[in-house]
Amino acid sequence: MKNLPFSNLACMALTTFFALAITSPVWSETKANQLFGAKLKGSNQPVNPIGSYAKGCIAGGVLLPESGPTWQAMRLSRNRNWGHPVLIDFLIDLSQKAKELGWAGLYIGDLSQPRGGPMTSGHTSHQIGLDADIWMLPPERLDLTRQEREDISSISIRTTDQKNVNENWTDTHMNLLRATSEDPRVDRIFVAAAAKIRMCEQAGDDRMWLQKIRPYYGHNYHFHIRLKCPETAANCITQTPTVNELSKGGDGCDENLAYWVSDYFLDLLKKPPDPNAPKPRHVRDYVMADLPEECETVLNSP
């Protein structure tokens, strides 16, 4: 390579730099979960869920009180007991229903961060203030201290092989899930496949409430409630119904449910990832450009 004037070398270096900047992934930007996770309170804006459950944020989120006559929010150190006012009202209503059914109330897990968005750890969804986790553990006390709420754990309601419910499962769990499903504010509920199978077996003839209850791995210590987008929320993207939901009027108690406890599927869960496969992009890799542009205003609002 023959010598080039310094100005030419500098021009070549700059050209290479900008070419790399254009083609490189946005990994060099601050991750969205770090930005949203650093916010300690909701934005001073009118309430507005923005985007989808797994890619969005919430303006004007409100705090579920740490304790009430029929509930306690758990793991307060996470600061994830924020949500849309519709969700807060729903959870209070559900906790009162739980008391009517025989529990003292509810232990309530994660809702959303103060302004929603991707979380620093854990969930893929819970981003727009319309998701909530309810512990499977029936509360014995509703006067737990902050430290006790960090130390106590929920209970699993399925066997270790994932195919059946265990001795922790009760009729009250089923009745609570049914009451949740029958609330018109609810879009769907995620729970361990073993629990749905048991409910399908015991539901009898009145079973359309089962339609909202969906099997999903990792939901044996809690069930996950997802509310519909409020009618006034123009920027909220609701989920597309599944085929069985509307066109066939199905309850989900079919061969697709059996797949969730099949040896084939359970073996897939145990299979280690291929080290040579491209690493999938996780929600924790999102940057602000991945979210709706309105989320920038939510993040920077007082």
N, C-alpha and C positions, 0 to 999 in steps of 0.2 A: 504493500500500500504506500503510495507516494505521499509526501508531506502535503497537508492542506493548510491554508491559512486558518488562524484561530477562529475567525468569524464564521468560516464554513463549518468547522467542527462544532461550534456552539449551535449553529442552525440545525445541523444533523441531530444533535443531542436533544434539542427541543422538539424536533419533529418526532423522534422516537418516543419521547416522554408523552406527548399528547396522543400519539397513536396507541400507546399502552393504556393511557387513561380512558380512552374511548372504548377499548375492547376489554378491559379488565372488569371483573365483577365489582360491585359496590361494597366489598368487604371492608374497605378502608374507612367507610363512613361509620359514625356512631350508630350502634344498633338501636332500633326503635324500642326494644324492650328495656334497654337501659334508660332511655329518655322518659318513657312513660312510668317505669318503675321508680324513678326519682321523685315523682310528683306525690305530695303528701295529702292533697285535698282536691276536690272537684273543681272544675273551671267555673268561673263566674259568668255563665252563659245560660240562655234558655235550654232546657233539657232537650237533647237531640241525639238519639243513637245513630251513628254514622257507619255505613259499610255493612259488612257481613259479620256473622258471629265469630269467624276465624280470621278476619282481616278488616279491622275497623277501630273505632274509639267511641267514647260517649262524652258529649258536652253536657255540663250541668248535672253530673252524677250526684246522687245523694247517699248519705251514709245510713246503713242499717244500724240502729242503736245496738251497742254491745250486748245488752241484756234487756229482756222484757218479761212479762208475766208468764209467757209460754215459749220462750226461746232464749238461747245464748249463741252468739257468734263465736266461733272457735278460731284458734291460731291468730290472735289479734296482731301479733308481731308482723304478719304478712301485709296488713293494711289492705285486705281484699274484700272488705264487707261494704262495697259501694255498688250502686246500680241505678237503673231507671226507677223512678217513683212507682211505676206499675209493678216492678219486681219486688220492691220493698213492701208494698201493700199486699201483694200475693203471698209473700213469705210469712207475714204476720197472720194473715187469714189461715194459711196452711198450718201454722203452729197451733192455732186455736182448734182447728179440726183434729190435729193429732191428739190434743187433750181430750176432745170428745170421744175419740176412738180408744182411749185408755192409756196413752203415754202422758208423761208430765208436760210434754211439749216437744221441741226439736232442738238438736244441736245442728247449727248451720255452718257449713264449711265455706269454701271460696265462692264469692260472687265475681266482682271485677275489681281492678285497681281504680283509684280515684277518677282517672280519666280514661279508663279502659285500656285498649291497646294490647300489644303482645306483652306477656308476663316474663319476668326475669327467669322464671323456672316453671315447670309443670305444664299447664294447660296449653292446648292449641287454640281453643275457643275462649269463651268468657271475655270477649273483647269489647262488647257494646252494651254491657249492663243488663243483659236479658237472660243470663245463665246463672244457675246456682247449684251447689252441691249440698245434699242433705245426708247427714251421717246415718248409717244403719243402726247405730247404737241408741237404744231408747234411753233418754235422760233419766238418771236417778235423782239428780240435783240440778237446780237452775240457779245456784249461787256459787258457781265455780269462780275461783280467783283467776286473774290473768295468767299466773304461772301454771295453775292446774289446767287451763285450756291449752297450754303449750305441751304439757306432759301427757295428758290423757289421749288415748287412741280409740278409734272406732273399732267395730267388729266386722269380720267377714261373714257373709251369709251363704257362702258356697264351699263345697269340699275342695280339697287341694287339687284333685284331678279336674276341677272346673265343670264337671258334668251334672252335679246335683246340688241342691241347697243342703245346708247342714242344720245342726240343732239350733242355731241362732235365728233361723228364719221362723217367723210367726205369722199367724193370721192377721195380726195388726199391721205387719209390713205390707201384706197384700192389700188390706183395706186402705192403708194410707196411699199406696201407689194408685189404687183405683180412684180415690178422691182427688188426687193430683191430676190424673188423666182426664177426669170428667170436668175439670175447671176449664171454661172456654178460653181463658187466657193462655193456656198451655199449648205449645206446638208439638213437643215430643219429650220423651223421658228416656234416658239411657240407663240400663241396668244390666247386671250380669245375666248371661244367657240362661243359666240354670234357674234363676228366679222367674224369668219369663216363661220358661217351660213349665215350671210348677204352677204358675198362675193360669196358663192355658189349660192345664189338666183340671183345675179346680173351679174355673170360671162359670161353668154351667151354660145355660142358653143365652143369658144376657152378657155379651162379651165384646161388644164393639169398642168399649173403653180400652181394650188391649191393643187396639190399632196404634195408639200413640206411644206405646211402650216398646222400645227398640233394644235388642241385645247388643252389648258392646263390651269387649274385654276391658279389664281394669276397673269395673264398676261393681265390685263386690263389697267394698267398705262404705260406699255411698251411692246414692242415685243422683243423676244429673238432670235437672229440670231446665228446659229451654222454652221461653215464652215466645209467642208470636210478636212480630213487629207491631207496635201500637198503630192504629189507623192514621193518626196524625203525624207519624214519623216518615216523612217523604224520603229521607236519605237512608233508611234502614232497608237492608236486603234480606227478605225472608227466604227460607229454604223451599226448594221445589218439592212438592209432595212426591212420595214414591208411587210406583204403579199400583201397588196393592191398596194404597190409601183411598183413592177416590174412584178409579175406574172399575175396580173389582169389589170394593167395599170389604177388603180382607181384614182379618184381625192379626195377621202376622204369625199365626200358629200353623206353619206349613213346613215344607221341606227346607226352605231357606233358614228357618230357625234351627233345625237339626244340624245344619252345617256348622253352626257356632260351637257345638260340642263334639263334632266329629274328630276322630283321630287324625285325619288329614289336616284339619285346621289347627288343632292343638300342637301338632308336630311342627307346623309352619311357625308358630309362635316361639318354639324352642330353638329353631334353626338359627345358628349364628349368621350375621350378615356377611355377604361376600366381600372380602377385603379389597377385591379388585373392581368392584362395582362403583360407579360414580356416587359420591356422597349426596343423598337427597337434601334439598334445601329445606331447612326447618324454619318454623315460625320465629325461632330465636335468631335467625339470620336476617330477618326483615330489617330494612332501613325505612326511613320516612317515605321514600319514593314508592315503596310497595303498598302503602296505605292510601285511602282516599285523601285528596288534597286538603279537604276540610280539617283533617286531623292535625295539620300543622298549626292552624288557628287554635284548636282545642289545646294543644300542647303549650302554646305560647300565651294563652289567655291568663289573666291574673287568677 
